[in-house]
Structures are given as C-alpha cells and as structure tokens.
C-alpha cells in the first residue's frame, strides 16, 4: 500500500475489527511514528523503543476485537504503547533519552551547539529522574501536544490527576534545570 486513505481512524478501526488487514495496516502507518516517539521518550533507548512500539502494535492487532469505541482508536493504541513503555522503564535502570529536545537555529556556533547539547543532556537526565507516571504525562503533553482529557484516557486516570502529574513534573524539571537558566 502506497498511501494512507483519507478515511478517519474510526472507519479503519471498524474495518480492521471486521477482519480487514489492509485497514489495520493503514492505521499502523498513520500511528507508528507517534507510538515509537512515546516509547523512545519514556525509555530513552532506540532499540527498546522500537521493540516496545512493535509489541504495542502487535498487541493492538490481537486486542482489536476488544476495542469497544472505534472513535477512540488513537488513544487506545497510545495507552497500550505507554503502558508497555512504562512497564519496561520500571523493570530496568533508567537511561537518558537520546532526543528529548531539538536544538534551535539553522546553524549554531560551536559554543551554542555545546550549550544546547548540554541542556539536552541535562533535560534527558532530568526526565529519567521523574517517576514514570509523571514522565509519561509530561511527554504526552509537552512533546506530543496532547490535551489533558486525551492523556487521562491514555494513562487511565482523571484530567485533574494528569494536571497534577504534569505540574509536579514541571516543578521538578525547573528545579533540576536551574543551572541552565
């Protein structure tokens, strides 16, 4: 399949539930990058993130008949990926994410590049210091641009709990990154 059809996720998910593997392939193509980014930002390791993303997509295929609301396919898939990444993060020693922050400017000077790299590394280390529930909420909000209600659905909590987790994460990150101000 060369391109993604202009069909909404809900139609493709319903078709996939009816046994259409092509519809699920379109959904995978549409969401695989986000699933990978979530896993990478939680785990900080490209190989672990790729494995986790693949496992999440396979789990989604197997659990597709259990999806009650096809309108929520994206949130449901991101929940699967987030939980798999969080479980792996809890099971192993923390490592620094490799791409948490992009550098600014078209061609930084060597000094700017060094400072940006240092800040990126400091943020990556600070993120690994966050408890996994705070980390995933912060990643989904700040790096994926999701709303509180969608994050709450993904992590299976309330929007107010998500706000609290993000607030605590921001407070801790500000404190850890004070030397960079």
Steps between C-alpha positions, in 0.01 A plus 500: 500500500649827395292766674268538794136544400318812615276287721471577871647263756153391609411367154835327461476351851150368432620345175799348676269356767305339217820325388644743245881487548552782249295734717717416799812555289377852421448561872850374576650729235306794642597442866831311502718810524311634802505158668876482447558858626301432817700185568831673421430794726397277786779245457783708353636208299434464127514120495270465802265760353485320165431167673237656726330676208488176302365308800235768553386482138486120510307513828258749345438265207430210736283710732314683223181294552493634859499865388153618599513853355665524157488881534770467767742285300793743526468547876455125545815426297704766683382353832631159396834650394528716812432211735750274326765773512428583864514134600838461333625826655400376846677168443842640413745764610428846355691612194510842339270562201690577181277764339298686760564854376577634156767766459389847388634697206612402152876486565610539859848610592719238668430666836122501439514141384688400812254685727198355320648151523566550869148623562357213295703252704398668827133485400534137396657416835235702687224314314642165608485627858125553480271224624364313193138625544621862501742437214238352267252781572768765440616330178147469364418863585822685426654291223193349331266798558209295634223645714434412863187297425677291235798440728263402782341244272838364393638463854162399645452780750316832529594826327560655844745222587677564169521872578650417839756261353603752235524777759722285725711400198543862393589605854764229527639574154526873576686423822742256335562732204558817709872509408397542135300819561 
